[in-house]
Amino acid sequence: MKEVRDRSEAMDYEVILLAAGQGKRMKASRNKILLHLMGKPVISYSLNTFMNDPACKHIILVTQQDEQELLRDLVGKVKKKQHCPVTIVTGGCERQYSVYNGLQVMNNQHNIVMVHDGARPFVTLSQLKMLHKKVRETRTAILGVPVKDTIKRVVNGTVQETIPRETLWQIQTPQVFYGNELLTAHEQANTEGFLGTDESSLIEKYSELPVSMVLGSYENIKLTTPEDMLIGEAMVKRKRS
């Protein structure tokens, strides 16, 4: 009976939803995930997607200390088809530290864990399913899309080289691993004072596991600047129509 239960639990996942940003590049006076996108806070879009995924069994919402009550109220207003507990924790001064804080409160650190930017409101259930399937096969899975533009390396305003784009991908989230393996990589990074750009950069440096790429969507944008909000509004209008 225990083996059956363990196999069932292995099919589920927990998610660390990052919502502790400052919104400086958004030129906003508040956290960008709280800005309204077509009448709803940005964070509510991805929160709703995870809450309505049957495989998602625990949401870890990483926030700023002074916004926790506001986000707790927001969580209560999100429409959901299943009960999915939400744990709110305080983020760190860097993304990496926020993820580390989230890993500490997983229900089971041997579970699959997804890490997702709260400022990416357009992740879809189908993308979550593809990532979930891939991580069970390879133990790692990140979402991304091939770059479209020509990429050049520039130093002091001068082009040094044109980089072939055939092998270049633009990385998105969610990024998906097993909690204990990601936690081990974080602990090694903390010991060495290494600060990675994302979760997979820690796995690349401190694990022998190859990182598997899953094709995402160019619509899975991160809302970073005021121009991104305009694009986001257009996307919501199109989906609603």
Backbone bond lengths (Angstrom), bond angles and torsions (degrees), N, CA, C in turn:
res aa  C-N    CA-C-N  psi(-1)  N-CA   C-N-CA  omega(-1)  CA-C   N-CA-C  phi
1 M - - - 1.470 - - 1.521 110.95 -
2 K 1.353 115.81 -41.21 1.455 119.99 179.82 1.522 110.37 -64.35
3 E 1.352 118.22 -39.35 1.454 120.89 -179.85 1.512 110.85 -62.67
4 V 1.331 116.77 -41.06 1.461 120.84 178.69 1.518 110.10 -62.42
5 R 1.340 116.23 -43.58 1.464 120.22 -179.86 1.522 110.56 -64.21
6 D 1.336 117.98 -40.77 1.450 121.82 -179.88 1.514 111.23 -63.58
7 R 1.352 116.33 -41.21 1.457 119.21 178.65 1.509 110.27 -64.73
8 S 1.327 117.46 -38.55 1.460 121.30 178.87 1.518 111.16 -63.96
9 E 1.345 115.94 -42.72 1.456 119.61 -179.51 1.525 110.96 -65.04
10 A 1.334 117.40 -32.77 1.458 121.15 -179.57 1.523 111.78 -64.91
11 M 1.321 116.96 -20.25 1.455 121.00 179.31 1.526 111.87 -81.93
12 D 1.330 117.55 -12.18 1.456 121.87 -178.28 1.531 110.18 -95.23
13 Y 1.321 116.06 173.98 1.457 119.42 176.05 1.525 110.26 -149.54
14 E 1.324 114.99 162.09 1.449 122.89 171.28 1.527 107.58 -112.14
15 V 1.328 117.28 157.15 1.458 119.45 -179.57 1.525 110.00 -130.17
16 I 1.319 115.06 137.04 1.461 121.91 170.64 1.514 106.58 -100.16
17 L 1.317 116.12 112.40 1.460 122.44 -176.96 1.527 107.96 -103.58
18 L 1.324 115.73 112.14 1.463 121.45 -173.00 1.522 111.24 -83.64
19 A 1.337 115.15 120.02 1.468 120.17 -176.22 1.518 111.33 -140.67
20 A 1.337 116.40 31.96 1.463 119.94 -176.08 1.526 112.60 -109.18
21 G 1.334 116.63 21.89 1.468 119.93 -177.20 1.519 113.17 -72.23
22 Q 1.338 114.56 170.66 1.462 120.93 -178.38 1.529 112.82 -104.07
23 G 1.330 117.40 -27.58 1.462 119.82 179.49 1.515 114.11 76.72
24 K 1.357 118.29 26.67 1.471 120.96 -177.41 1.523 111.35 -64.80
25 R 1.345 117.17 -44.86 1.463 119.46 -179.57 1.516 111.93 -71.89
26 M 1.346 116.09 -17.91 1.457 119.92 175.60 1.529 110.23 -77.91
27 K 1.339 116.46 -12.00 1.471 122.44 -177.49 1.526 110.45 56.87
28 A 1.336 114.49 38.87 1.466 120.23 -178.95 1.521 109.19 -108.57
29 S 1.319 115.62 156.06 1.462 121.04 -179.21 1.529 111.56 -86.34
30 R 1.330 116.58 -1.40 1.455 120.55 -179.50 1.518 109.77 -141.41
31 N 1.310 115.60 171.00 1.455 122.25 178.28 1.533 109.65 -55.16
32 K 1.334 116.52 129.38 1.470 119.63 -174.41 1.517 112.80 -63.63
33 I 1.332 118.33 -25.92 1.459 119.23 -179.07 1.536 111.57 -71.51
34 L 1.343 116.33 -11.76 1.462 120.89 177.57 1.527 112.29 -97.86
35 L 1.337 116.41 -7.80 1.462 119.24 176.28 1.520 109.40 -64.96
36 H 1.318 116.77 148.23 1.458 120.24 -178.13 1.523 110.92 -86.72
37 L 1.323 114.75 130.63 1.451 123.22 175.65 1.517 107.11 -116.05
38 M 1.315 116.35 105.09 1.461 122.64 -177.08 1.528 111.43 53.13
39 G 1.332 115.79 46.93 1.458 120.68 172.97 1.514 116.17 89.31
40 K 1.339 117.88 -1.62 1.476 121.29 -179.45 1.519 109.84 -131.54
41 P 1.345 117.97 142.17 1.463 119.11 175.05 1.525 110.81 -58.33
42 V 1.311 116.20 142.16 1.468 121.55 -177.72 1.523 111.46 -52.10
43 I 1.326 117.73 -43.92 1.464 121.78 -175.64 1.527 112.30 -63.33
44 S 1.326 117.06 -25.75 1.467 119.83 -175.10 1.528 112.30 -68.09
45 Y 1.337 117.85 -24.04 1.467 120.26 -179.05 1.528 111.14 -67.52
46 S 1.315 116.74 -54.76 1.474 118.73 -179.80 1.526 111.30 -70.51
47 L 1.325 117.18 -33.35 1.459 120.60 176.69 1.521 110.37 -59.38
48 N 1.307 116.76 -42.52 1.458 122.04 178.72 1.531 111.17 -64.69
49 T 1.337 116.37 -40.14 1.469 120.08 -179.62 1.522 111.09 -62.35
50 F 1.325 117.04 -46.13 1.467 119.97 179.99 1.526 111.29 -68.68
51 M 1.309 117.69 -38.72 1.464 120.40 -179.26 1.522 112.01 -64.02
52 N 1.323 116.08 -24.85 1.454 119.38 -177.91 1.528 113.39 -102.24
53 D 1.323 116.21 11.74 1.468 120.74 172.91 1.529 107.75 -95.37
54 P 1.342 118.41 115.61 1.467 120.51 -178.15 1.527 114.04 -57.57
55 A 1.332 117.51 -24.46 1.465 120.23 -178.22 1.528 112.28 -81.10
56 C 1.321 117.38 -13.99 1.468 121.03 -179.56 1.525 109.18 -85.15
57 K 1.314 117.36 116.91 1.465 121.91 -174.18 1.522 113.96 -110.97
58 H 1.321 118.31 -5.15 1.466 120.09 -179.35 1.528 108.32 -163.59
59 I 1.324 116.66 126.54 1.458 121.81 176.40 1.525 108.25 -108.42
60 I 1.324 115.83 125.03 1.468 121.73 177.13 1.520 106.42 -107.74
61 L 1.311 116.12 107.25 1.453 122.40 -175.64 1.528 108.41 -96.18
62 V 1.327 116.27 112.85 1.468 121.42 -176.94 1.523 108.25 -96.57
63 T 1.319 116.00 119.24 1.464 120.89 -169.94 1.525 111.85 -133.72
64 Q 1.317 113.91 172.36 1.462 119.98 169.60 1.533 108.30 -75.71
65 Q 1.311 115.74 147.76 1.461 121.40 -176.89 1.524 112.13 -55.72
66 D 1.339 116.72 -44.02 1.464 119.91 -173.53 1.526 113.69 -81.44
67 E 1.336 117.50 1.21 1.465 120.61 179.54 1.526 112.75 -112.53
68 Q 1.318 117.03 5.76 1.457 119.75 -172.75 1.527 112.76 -67.05
69 E 1.320 118.23 -41.02 1.466 120.19 179.30 1.524 110.58 -64.54
70 L 1.323 116.03 -42.09 1.461 120.80 178.81 1.521 111.10 -60.93
71 L 1.320 117.05 -43.27 1.462 120.74 -179.80 1.517 111.85 -72.38
72 R 1.320 116.91 -31.73 1.467 119.89 176.23 1.531 109.74 -63.21
73 D 1.314 117.45 -40.45 1.471 121.26 176.53 1.525 110.54 -66.02
74 L 1.323 116.47 -40.24 1.464 120.91 -179.13 1.527 110.61 -63.69
75 V 1.329 116.71 -42.32 1.468 121.19 178.85 1.518 110.76 -57.21
76 G 1.327 116.39 -39.54 1.462 120.65 -178.88 1.514 113.67 -66.52
77 K 1.335 116.67 -19.30 1.470 120.56 -177.39 1.523 113.44 -95.68
78 V 1.334 116.70 -9.47 1.466 119.86 -178.30 1.524 110.22 -73.78
79 K 1.338 116.03 130.90 1.461 120.58 179.02 1.521 109.43 -73.71
80 K 1.341 115.96 133.81 1.457 119.47 -178.00 1.524 110.87 -142.87
81 K 1.334 114.63 149.77 1.462 120.97 -179.65 1.530 111.74 -96.81
82 Q 1.326 117.02 -11.22 1.457 120.00 -179.20 1.522 108.48 -141.41
83 H 1.329 115.39 159.56 1.460 119.85 175.04 1.517 108.80 -81.59
84 C 1.313 115.93 120.30 1.454 121.14 178.74 1.528 107.48 -133.80
85 P 1.323 118.08 108.72 1.460 120.10 -177.10 1.524 112.11 -62.12
86 V 1.322 115.19 144.77 1.461 121.73 179.46 1.527 108.37 -120.22
87 T 1.320 116.43 127.02 1.455 122.44 174.63 1.521 108.06 -110.21
88 I 1.314 116.86 128.07 1.465 121.31 179.71 1.526 109.26 -103.57
89 V 1.331 115.92 126.60 1.466 121.12 179.21 1.528 109.25 -129.31
90 T 1.314 115.68 159.54 1.460 121.62 -179.13 1.519 110.44 -83.81
91 G 1.328 116.18 135.53 1.448 121.29 -179.84 1.517 112.57 -83.07
92 G 1.327 116.11 173.61 1.454 122.45 178.36 1.519 111.02 -103.55
93 C 1.324 115.71 -176.33 1.464 120.35 -178.40 1.525 112.23 -77.32
94 E 1.321 117.31 -13.36 1.457 122.65 175.70 1.521 108.94 -129.68
95 R 1.330 115.90 155.15 1.466 121.22 178.94 1.530 111.26 -53.24
96 Q 1.327 116.01 -44.63 1.458 120.55 -176.89 1.522 111.39 -58.63
97 Y 1.329 117.03 -40.08 1.458 120.75 -179.26 1.532 110.71 -71.30
98 S 1.325 116.48 -32.68 1.465 120.07 176.85 1.525 110.86 -65.53
99 V 1.330 116.85 -42.80 1.463 120.72 178.24 1.521 109.83 -63.68
100 Y 1.322 116.49 -42.17 1.465 120.77 179.35 1.526 110.73 -60.02
101 N 1.332 117.13 -42.97 1.466 120.43 176.99 1.524 111.16 -61.56
102 G 1.335 116.10 -37.88 1.456 120.05 178.35 1.511 112.68 -66.61
103 L 1.323 116.77 -38.04 1.463 120.80 -179.78 1.525 111.70 -63.00
104 Q 1.320 116.86 -28.73 1.469 120.71 -177.50 1.529 112.74 -65.92
105 V 1.337 117.43 -24.65 1.475 119.72 -173.91 1.523 112.43 -109.77
106 M 1.341 117.45 16.61 1.462 119.21 174.18 1.526 109.59 -60.81
107 N 1.315 116.71 146.23 1.463 120.66 176.03 1.525 110.86 -62.51
108 N 1.324 115.11 -38.03 1.463 121.15 179.56 1.524 107.21 -148.77
109 Q 1.312 117.88 115.06 1.460 120.81 -175.27 1.523 112.90 -72.64
110 H 1.333 117.69 -2.56 1.458 120.69 172.52 1.534 110.91 -92.50
111 N 1.326 116.67 -2.34 1.457 120.72 177.43 1.522 111.02 -74.39
112 I 1.323 115.39 162.76 1.461 121.43 168.77 1.528 107.76 -68.23
113 V 1.337 116.16 139.26 1.461 120.00 176.36 1.527 109.49 -130.11
114 M 1.315 115.53 131.00 1.457 121.56 172.13 1.523 107.90 -99.63
115 V 1.320 116.49 143.49 1.461 121.88 174.16 1.525 107.08 -119.36
116 H 1.329 116.06 123.96 1.464 119.41 -174.44 1.528 111.11 -134.72
117 D 1.332 115.36 141.60 1.455 121.48 175.93 1.524 109.79 -75.82
118 G 1.329 116.92 124.95 1.461 119.80 176.81 1.515 113.20 -63.57
119 A 1.341 116.32 -17.78 1.465 120.70 179.26 1.531 112.34 -87.69
120 R 1.341 117.00 9.02 1.473 121.12 172.85 1.534 107.40 -109.18
121 P 1.323 117.70 89.42 1.463 120.05 -173.45 1.521 115.04 -80.35
122 F 1.344 118.23 -9.75 1.464 119.09 -169.33 1.528 114.30 -106.77
123 V 1.319 117.75 18.58 1.458 119.31 172.90 1.524 108.40 -63.71
124 T 1.330 116.83 146.13 1.467 120.71 -174.71 1.527 111.32 -116.10
125 L 1.325 114.97 160.42 1.468 120.36 176.74 1.520 111.51 -60.88
126 S 1.321 117.38 -36.47 1.467 119.60 -179.65 1.522 110.72 -65.46
127 Q 1.326 117.84 -35.97 1.464 120.65 176.46 1.524 110.93 -67.16
128 L 1.329 116.49 -40.03 1.466 120.00 177.66 1.524 110.36 -62.08
129 K 1.312 117.12 -40.41 1.466 121.01 -179.62 1.533 110.77 -66.14
130 M 1.332 117.34 -40.77 1.466 120.04 179.01 1.523 110.97 -64.60
131 L 1.325 116.99 -43.42 1.459 121.27 178.40 1.524 111.21 -63.71
132 H 1.325 115.38 -42.81 1.468 120.94 -178.77 1.528 110.57 -62.59
133 K 1.306 116.68 -40.23 1.468 121.22 178.55 1.537 110.59 -66.97
134 K 1.330 116.81 -44.69 1.457 121.09 -177.23 1.533 111.91 -65.94
135 V 1.344 117.70 -40.85 1.463 119.37 -177.30 1.531 110.78 -66.83
136 R 1.321 117.28 -30.40 1.465 119.69 178.01 1.531 110.87 -72.13
137 E 1.339 116.16 -22.20 1.463 120.48 178.90 1.531 111.70 -87.02
138 T 1.334 117.28 -38.93 1.470 120.90 -169.33 1.531 113.79 -122.59
139 R 1.349 117.69 -7.35 1.465 124.64 -179.91 1.520 113.53 75.63
140 T 1.315 118.77 -3.17 1.464 122.34 173.83 1.518 108.82 -143.30
141 A 1.333 116.62 149.06 1.462 119.85 175.90 1.521 108.94 -163.95
142 I 1.328 116.80 126.37 1.459 120.29 174.87 1.528 108.88 -128.21
143 L 1.317 114.62 153.16 1.459 121.16 -177.16 1.527 109.48 -97.15
144 G 1.328 116.78 142.24 1.455 119.58 178.29 1.511 111.64 -169.00
145 V 1.337 114.87 173.62 1.466 121.47 178.39 1.525 108.54 -138.26
146 P 1.327 117.39 148.43 1.468 119.48 176.37 1.529 110.41 -62.39
147 V 1.332 117.08 143.15 1.465 119.63 178.09 1.523 109.19 -69.47
148 K 1.313 116.15 147.11 1.465 121.21 -178.91 1.527 112.07 -97.53
149 D 1.330 115.35 -34.38 1.460 119.80 -172.41 1.518 112.54 -89.61
150 T 1.320 115.89 160.33 1.455 121.29 170.90 1.530 108.44 -68.62
151 I 1.322 116.48 134.55 1.458 121.63 -177.82 1.529 109.47 -111.60
152 K 1.330 116.35 128.71 1.457 121.60 178.52 1.519 110.11 -122.66
153 R 1.323 115.51 144.06 1.455 120.52 173.24 1.514 108.34 -90.23
154 V 1.334 115.95 124.51 1.464 121.52 -173.95 1.519 109.23 -122.79
155 V 1.326 116.80 133.46 1.458 122.65 176.45 1.525 108.62 -127.33
156 N 1.332 115.75 122.69 1.469 121.47 179.83 1.526 112.41 52.97
157 G 1.334 114.63 40.58 1.459 119.69 175.78 1.514 114.94 80.36
158 T 1.319 117.77 4.62 1.460 120.84 -178.90 1.522 110.14 -118.64
159 V 1.336 116.93 132.60 1.463 121.86 179.35 1.518 110.00 -68.84
160 Q 1.324 115.83 126.15 1.461 121.88 178.36 1.521 111.97 -95.33
161 E 1.348 115.44 -37.22 1.461 119.37 179.96 1.518 109.99 -166.59
162 T 1.328 114.73 157.93 1.460 121.61 172.23 1.524 107.19 -100.29
163 I 1.324 116.05 124.93 1.463 120.86 -175.27 1.527 109.42 -93.41
164 P 1.325 118.37 125.16 1.479 119.92 178.78 1.527 110.42 -56.43
165 R 1.317 116.31 126.92 1.470 119.04 -173.88 1.523 113.25 -88.52
166 E 1.324 118.08 -4.61 1.465 120.13 -176.25 1.521 112.54 -59.72
167 T 1.333 116.59 -28.42 1.463 119.35 -177.27 1.529 112.45 -106.88
168 L 1.325 117.66 7.91 1.465 121.10 -175.52 1.531 111.12 -99.78
169 W 1.303 115.41 134.35 1.466 121.61 178.39 1.523 109.69 -126.37
170 Q 1.304 114.70 145.99 1.461 122.07 174.23 1.530 107.20 -92.63
171 I 1.326 116.36 120.37 1.462 120.38 -171.40 1.524 111.25 -90.04
172 Q 1.334 113.99 138.12 1.461 121.92 -179.78 1.530 109.08 -120.36
173 T 1.296 115.41 -169.21 1.471 121.34 169.14 1.523 106.96 -130.02
174 P 1.347 116.17 158.76 1.450 130.18 12.24 1.526 113.66 -71.98
175 Q 1.364 113.44 153.61 1.448 122.62 165.87 1.530 105.90 -114.85
176 V 1.325 116.56 136.53 1.467 119.85 -166.39 1.536 111.32 -129.46
177 F 1.322 114.86 133.29 1.463 121.83 -178.49 1.525 108.60 -147.50
178 Y 1.317 116.60 -176.41 1.462 121.13 167.28 1.524 107.17 -93.44
179 G 1.319 115.80 136.22 1.450 120.72 -170.78 1.512 114.27 -55.09
180 N 1.332 117.07 -44.18 1.463 119.71 -177.22 1.525 112.10 -65.66
181 E 1.332 116.74 -34.80 1.464 119.87 179.62 1.528 111.42 -72.86
182 L 1.332 116.92 -38.16 1.458 119.64 177.03 1.526 110.29 -69.68
183 L 1.329 116.92 -38.27 1.466 120.97 179.43 1.533 110.69 -63.73
184 T 1.324 116.67 -41.57 1.469 119.92 177.92 1.528 110.86 -60.26
185 A 1.321 116.84 -42.70 1.464 120.82 178.70 1.527 110.80 -63.55
186 H 1.326 116.43 -40.11 1.467 120.25 178.50 1.524 110.89 -63.99
187 E 1.306 116.53 -42.54 1.470 119.80 -178.17 1.527 111.02 -65.14
188 Q 1.330 116.95 -37.67 1.460 120.01 176.96 1.530 110.59 -67.69
189 A 1.326 116.66 -39.25 1.465 120.57 178.24 1.528 110.60 -64.31
190 N 1.323 115.99 -41.05 1.466 119.83 178.71 1.525 110.97 -62.79
191 T 1.327 116.17 -40.37 1.466 120.74 -179.92 1.523 111.33 -63.29
192 E 1.336 116.27 -39.02 1.462 120.63 -176.79 1.526 113.08 -91.17
193 G 1.344 116.80 -7.17 1.458 119.40 -177.54 1.516 113.13 72.19
194 F 1.339 116.32 26.01 1.465 121.28 179.47 1.517 110.13 -86.80
195 L 1.323 117.14 132.47 1.462 122.01 178.47 1.520 108.32 -116.74
196 G 1.332 115.70 111.13 1.457 120.47 -179.08 1.515 111.85 -87.78
197 T 1.330 115.53 165.61 1.463 119.70 178.92 1.524 111.91 -84.25
198 D 1.337 116.86 -22.93 1.464 120.75 177.63 1.526 108.04 -158.32
199 E 1.333 116.35 -179.71 1.462 120.44 -177.11 1.528 111.52 -65.71
200 S 1.315 116.52 -40.53 1.461 118.91 -176.17 1.525 111.27 -65.97
201 S 1.330 118.12 -27.25 1.466 119.42 178.50 1.527 110.93 -65.63
202 L 1.342 117.60 -29.60 1.467 121.01 176.22 1.526 110.68 -73.67
203 I 1.335 115.99 -41.19 1.466 120.12 177.52 1.528 109.82 -63.90
204 E 1.332 117.02 -40.67 1.462 121.29 178.81 1.527 110.99 -60.58
205 K 1.326 116.61 -38.34 1.467 120.90 -174.79 1.527 113.01 -84.06
206 Y 1.344 116.71 -36.63 1.457 119.22 -170.13 1.529 114.63 -115.14
207 S 1.317 117.62 6.94 1.455 120.30 179.83 1.523 109.42 -134.25
208 E 1.300 115.50 154.87 1.470 120.05 176.36 1.524 111.50 -90.17
209 L 1.327 116.40 0.11 1.457 119.99 -179.75 1.528 110.57 -73.56
210 P 1.334 118.11 129.96 1.470 119.49 171.98 1.525 109.12 -71.85
211 V 1.320 116.79 144.57 1.464 121.21 -179.11 1.527 108.86 -92.73
212 S 1.324 116.09 122.06 1.465 121.62 -176.77 1.523 110.86 -88.98
213 M 1.332 115.87 135.86 1.456 121.83 179.85 1.531 110.33 -97.80
214 V 1.328 115.80 136.20 1.462 122.39 174.75 1.523 107.63 -118.85
215 L 1.322 116.32 131.60 1.462 120.53 -178.57 1.520 110.57 -66.41
216 G 1.324 115.71 122.53 1.461 121.56 178.76 1.517 111.51 -97.13
217 S 1.322 115.96 -140.41 1.461 121.75 -178.19 1.522 108.73 -141.24
218 Y 1.315 116.18 144.50 1.467 120.19 176.53 1.526 111.20 -68.19
219 E 1.316 116.49 -11.46 1.468 120.16 177.57 1.531 111.99 -83.30
220 N 1.309 117.45 -12.90 1.469 120.84 -178.35 1.531 109.16 -81.22
221 I 1.317 116.14 59.89 1.461 121.60 -174.03 1.526 111.15 -81.58
222 K 1.329 114.65 156.07 1.456 121.21 173.15 1.518 107.78 -100.15
223 L 1.323 116.33 125.37 1.455 120.74 -178.54 1.528 108.18 -79.86
224 T 1.320 115.64 105.09 1.462 121.28 -173.49 1.519 112.65 -118.89
225 T 1.334 117.22 -36.27 1.462 122.48 -177.02 1.529 110.22 -122.09
226 P 1.339 118.14 165.11 1.476 120.25 177.29 1.530 112.54 -56.04
227 E 1.336 116.78 -33.15 1.465 119.74 178.89 1.526 111.15 -65.10
228 D 1.319 116.66 -34.40 1.464 120.42 178.14 1.522 111.35 -63.35
229 M 1.321 116.35 -35.91 1.469 120.05 178.56 1.525 110.97 -62.63
230 L 1.319 116.94 -37.80 1.468 120.47 178.25 1.528 110.27 -64.90
231 I 1.339 116.16 -41.14 1.465 120.40 177.33 1.528 109.63 -64.52
232 G 1.334 115.98 -42.34 1.458 120.32 179.11 1.517 112.50 -61.22
233 E 1.321 116.70 -41.87 1.467 120.28 178.45 1.521 110.82 -62.03
234 A 1.316 116.71 -41.57 1.466 120.41 178.95 1.527 110.78 -63.51
235 M 1.325 117.12 -38.61 1.457 120.70 179.76 1.521 111.28 -67.65
236 V 1.339 117.44 -40.74 1.469 120.02 179.10 1.527 109.97 -65.37
237 K 1.320 117.09 -42.38 1.475 121.03 178.76 1.522 110.85 -59.51
238 R 1.343 116.25 -43.31 1.465 119.59 -179.69 1.522 111.25 -64.89
239 K 1.352 116.17 -43.03 1.466 119.18 -179.67 1.524 110.81 -64.57
240 R 1.328 117.47 -38.87 1.463 120.35 -178.59 1.531 112.09 -70.38
241 S 1.339 115.91 -27.46 1.457 118.54 -178.66 1.527 111.55 -85.13
